[in-house]
Every structure is written in structure tokens, then in C-alpha cells.
Amino acid sequence: MGKQALKPGQKVPRSGQYEIIGSRGGQTGEEITGVKGKILPPTPKPGQKFVLVDPTK
């Protein structure tokens, strides 16, 4: 994972699509829309994180 992983409850640094990454670092195929300055929601399972995959322009 070369990108910064964010934990649930952190502020979104940049608006865009965030993929949920599994606790072992694997892709889950699930994405959420993050809005800059808002708080990231809880993940479906413990230990998961978010990674920005498609920033908005």
C-alpha cells in the first residue's frame, strides 16, 4: 500500500472516493465518498482503513 491509510473517525483530507482496505491490507472492493473536512464513517469490520483511490477534480 503506497498511499496513506486513514482510520475511521479521522477527518477527510481530500474529497474523493475512498476504498475500504482490510485489516491485512487487502482490497475489499467497497468504496465510500469522502468529503474534505467531514469525518470518515465506521468500517464494516474492525481493523479496516480507508485509502483515497479517486480524488475529485
N, CA, C and O of each residue as an XYZ file, in Angstrom:
228
protein
N       0.840     -1.172      0.000
C       0.000      0.000      0.000
C       0.889      1.241      0.000
O       1.490      1.554      1.028
N       0.991      1.951     -1.109
C       1.831      3.124     -1.189
C       1.132      4.396     -0.739
O       1.779      5.427     -0.559
N      -0.165      4.336     -0.559
C      -0.919      5.527     -0.182
C      -1.190      5.532      1.311
O      -1.156      4.491      1.967
N      -1.461      6.730      1.842
C      -1.730      6.877      3.263
C      -3.088      6.276      3.626
O      -4.111      6.632      3.041
N      -3.085      5.375      4.585
C      -4.329      4.759      5.053
C      -4.892      5.588      6.200
O      -4.166      5.964      7.121
N      -6.177      5.866      6.137
C      -6.859      6.647      7.161
C      -7.782      5.759      7.980
O      -8.389      4.824      7.458
N      -7.877      6.061      9.256
C      -8.726      5.281     10.155
C     -10.119      5.904     10.230
O     -10.274      7.104     10.003
N     -11.136      5.094     10.547
C     -12.472      5.651     10.768
C     -12.422      6.698     11.877
O     -11.709      6.529     12.867
N     -13.180      7.776     11.707
C     -13.208      8.833     12.717
C     -12.247      9.973     12.423
O     -12.342     11.034     13.039
N     -11.317      9.769     11.482
C     -10.407     10.841     11.098
C     -11.095     11.789     10.128
O     -12.058     11.413      9.459
N     -10.589     13.040     10.054
C     -11.121     13.994      9.089
C     -10.606     13.639      7.701
O      -9.464     13.209      7.542
N     -11.456     13.824      6.704
C     -11.083     13.543      5.315
C     -10.185     14.676      4.822
O     -10.606     15.833      4.827
N      -8.939     14.367      4.392
C      -8.020     15.413      3.942
C      -8.319     15.926      2.537
O      -8.005     17.074      2.222
N      -8.924     15.090      1.685
C      -9.211     15.465      0.300
C     -10.463     14.732     -0.166
O     -10.602     13.529      0.054
N     -11.364     15.451     -0.805
C     -12.606     14.838     -1.284
C     -12.330     13.816     -2.376
O     -11.422     13.994     -3.188
N     -13.116     12.748     -2.392
C     -12.979     11.727     -3.426
C     -13.521     10.388     -2.972
O     -14.161     10.277     -1.927
N     -13.253      9.371     -3.781
C     -13.666      8.005     -3.475
C     -12.569      7.331     -2.651
O     -11.397      7.337     -3.028
N     -12.972      6.753     -1.523
C     -12.050      6.045     -0.637
C     -12.411      4.579     -0.608
O     -13.559      4.212     -0.357
N     -11.407      3.729     -0.872
C     -11.641      2.285     -0.805
C     -11.403      1.801      0.615
O     -10.499      2.273      1.305
N     -12.228      0.852      1.041
C     -12.029      0.225      2.351
C     -10.984     -0.872      2.183
O     -11.121     -1.756      1.337
N      -9.943     -0.799      2.998
C      -8.847     -1.768      2.962
C      -8.974     -2.687      4.163
O      -9.193     -2.226      5.283
N      -8.836     -3.977      3.936
C      -8.966     -4.962      5.002
C      -7.881     -4.839      6.057
O      -6.886     -4.143      5.855
N      -8.070     -5.508      7.171
C      -7.140     -5.424      8.297
C      -5.743     -5.951      7.952
O      -4.766     -5.590      8.609
N      -5.644     -6.799      6.928
C      -4.340     -7.315      6.495
C      -3.796     -6.554      5.286
O      -2.755     -6.919      4.740
N      -4.497     -5.498      4.867
C      -4.015     -4.671      3.768
C      -4.589     -5.025      2.404
O      -4.210     -4.417      1.403
N      -5.489     -5.991      2.346
C      -6.079     -6.393      1.078
C      -7.262     -5.525      0.683
O      -7.909     -4.916      1.535
N      -7.539     -5.471     -0.607
C      -8.665     -4.693     -1.106
C      -9.975     -5.418     -0.821
O     -10.046     -6.645     -0.901
N     -11.020     -4.645     -0.485
C     -12.321     -5.232     -0.218
C     -13.274     -5.018     -1.396
O     -14.288     -5.707     -1.504
N     -12.954     -4.073     -2.273
C     -13.830     -3.759     -3.392
C     -14.946     -2.800     -3.022
O     -15.765     -2.446     -3.870
N     -14.987     -2.376     -1.766
C     -16.016     -1.439     -1.307
C     -15.426     -0.030     -1.261
O     -14.277      0.159     -0.862
N     -16.225      0.955     -1.673
C     -15.793      2.348     -1.648
C     -16.842      3.229     -0.986
O     -18.031      2.910     -0.967
N     -16.363      4.352     -0.442
C     -17.260      5.368      0.107
C     -16.837      6.703     -0.495
O     -15.716      6.844     -0.984
N     -17.734      7.674     -0.457
C     -17.405      9.015     -0.901
C     -17.047      9.844      0.318
O     -17.853      9.995      1.237
N     -15.829     10.383      0.324
C     -15.374     11.224      1.421
C     -15.385     12.685      1.007
O     -14.951     13.019     -0.095
N     -15.874     13.555      1.871
C     -15.920     14.992      1.610
C     -14.916     15.673      2.534
O     -14.925     15.453      3.745
N     -14.043     16.510      1.947
C     -12.993     17.175      2.712
C     -13.565     17.857      3.955
O     -14.553     18.587      3.882
N     -12.919     17.601      5.105
C     -13.321     18.198      6.366
C     -14.351     17.396      7.152
O     -14.535     17.633      8.346
N     -15.024     16.453      6.502
C     -16.002     15.604      7.197
C     -15.264     14.438      7.866
O     -14.081     14.214      7.609
N     -15.964     13.708      8.716
C     -15.380     12.573      9.443
C     -15.647     11.276      8.678
O     -16.747     11.058      8.169
N     -14.620     10.416      8.606
C     -14.803      9.112      7.960
C     -15.728      8.237      8.809
O     -15.633      8.237     10.036
N     -16.617      7.497      8.157
C     -17.571      6.656      8.900
C     -16.910      5.389      9.449
O     -15.779      5.068      9.086
N     -17.616      4.675     10.320
C     -17.098      3.383     10.798
C     -16.995      2.392      9.630
O     -17.757      2.474      8.667
N     -16.057      1.471      9.729
C     -15.907      0.432      8.705
C     -16.779     -0.769      9.077
O     -17.153     -0.931     10.239
N     -17.102     -1.612      8.085
C     -17.941     -2.785      8.360
C     -17.313     -3.766      9.359
O     -18.025     -4.412     10.128
N     -15.976     -3.873      9.346
C     -15.290     -4.814     10.242
C     -14.158     -4.091     10.975
O     -13.613     -3.118     10.454
N     -13.800     -4.549     12.166
C     -12.706     -3.927     12.917
C     -11.371     -4.034     12.173
O     -11.119     -5.014     11.472
N     -10.526     -3.020     12.333
C      -9.181     -3.045     11.765
C      -9.089     -2.568     10.324
O      -7.990     -2.479      9.776
N     -10.215     -2.260      9.703
C     -10.192     -1.793      8.325
C      -9.866     -0.304      8.277
O     -10.075      0.418      9.251
N      -9.349      0.149      7.127
C      -8.973      1.545      6.944
C      -9.443      2.012      5.579
O      -9.997      1.235      4.801
N      -9.216      3.293      5.294
C      -9.599      3.895      4.030
C      -8.378      4.401      3.273
O      -7.435      4.913      3.876
N      -8.399      4.255      1.939
C      -7.337      4.783      1.090
C      -7.990      5.519     -0.070
O      -8.917      5.004     -0.694
N      -7.506      6.731     -0.362
C      -8.029      7.526     -1.466
C      -7.659      6.854     -2.786
O      -6.480      6.623     -3.054
N      -8.655      6.541     -3.610
C      -8.393      5.894     -4.901
C      -8.776      6.774     -6.091
O      -8.251      6.587     -7.188
N      -9.692      7.739     -5.884
C     -10.118      8.606     -6.979
C     -10.465      9.982     -6.443
O     -11.610     10.224     -6.060
N      -9.477     10.905     -6.409
C      -9.766     12.250     -5.900
C     -10.686     13.013     -6.852
O     -10.675     12.781     -8.061
N     -11.476     13.920     -6.295
C     -12.326     14.740     -7.140
C     -11.484     15.878     -7.707
O     -10.474     16.280     -7.127
N     -11.920     16.376     -8.835
C     -11.166     17.432     -9.519
C     -11.604     18.799     -9.071
O     -11.073     19.803     -9.546
